[in-house]
Amino acid sequence: MADQPPDQSPAQTPAYEEARAELIEIVRSLEAGGTTLEESLALWERGERLAAICQDWLDGARRRLDAAIDGADGDESDDA
């Protein structure tokens, strides 16, 4: 699926906006403190996974944008 980041199945991958929002909440929780070491580690690990998902989405968007730009450049050179 073109709108999925690589190496993620649709059932397990949140949308970019969902992953980012959850990541923001995790950061707030970690900054606020008040969690046990185990809870903090679990939040950190989840945050790392969410950050990777967000990066995959951004990388995929960049590839699509680059492909669209390359395609547009190719169209212009054909007209010349």
Backbone hydrogen bonds, N-H to C=O, Kabsch-Sander energy under -0.5 kcal/mol:
donor,donor_aa,acceptor,acceptor_aa,energy
4,Q,1,M,-1.4
8,Q,5,P,-0.9
12,Q,9,S,-1.1
13,T,9,S,-1.3
19,A,15,A,-2.7
20,R,16,Y,-2.7
21,A,17,E,-2.3
22,E,18,E,-2.4
23,L,19,A,-2.3
24,I,20,R,-2.4
25,E,21,A,-1.9
26,I,22,E,-2.2
27,V,23,L,-2.4
28,R,24,I,-2.4
29,S,25,E,-2.4
30,L,26,I,-2.7
31,E,27,V,-2.7
32,A,28,R,-2.2
33,G,29,S,-1.3
40,S,36,T,-2.8
41,L,37,L,-2.6
42,A,38,E,-2.3
43,L,39,E,-2.6
44,W,40,S,-2.7
45,E,41,L,-2.7
46,R,42,A,-2.3
47,G,43,L,-2.7
48,E,44,W,-2.4
49,R,45,E,-2.0
50,L,46,R,-2.6
51,A,47,G,-2.7
52,A,48,E,-2.0
53,I,49,R,-2.2
54,C,50,L,-2.7
55,Q,51,A,-2.4
56,D,52,A,-2.4
57,W,53,I,-2.3
58,L,54,C,-2.6
59,D,55,Q,-2.9
60,G,56,D,-2.5
61,A,57,W,-2.4
62,R,58,L,-2.4
63,R,59,D,-2.4
64,R,60,G,-2.3
65,L,61,A,-2.6
66,D,62,R,-3.0
67,A,63,R,-2.5
68,A,64,R,-2.3
69,I,65,L,-2.7
70,D,66,D,-2.8
71,G,67,A,-2.5
72,A,68,A,-2.3
73,D,69,I,-2.6
74,G,70,D,-2.2
75,D,71,G,-1.8
76,E,72,A,-1.8
77,S,73,D,-1.9
78,D,74,G,-1.4
79,D,75,D,-1.1
80,A,76,E,-0.9
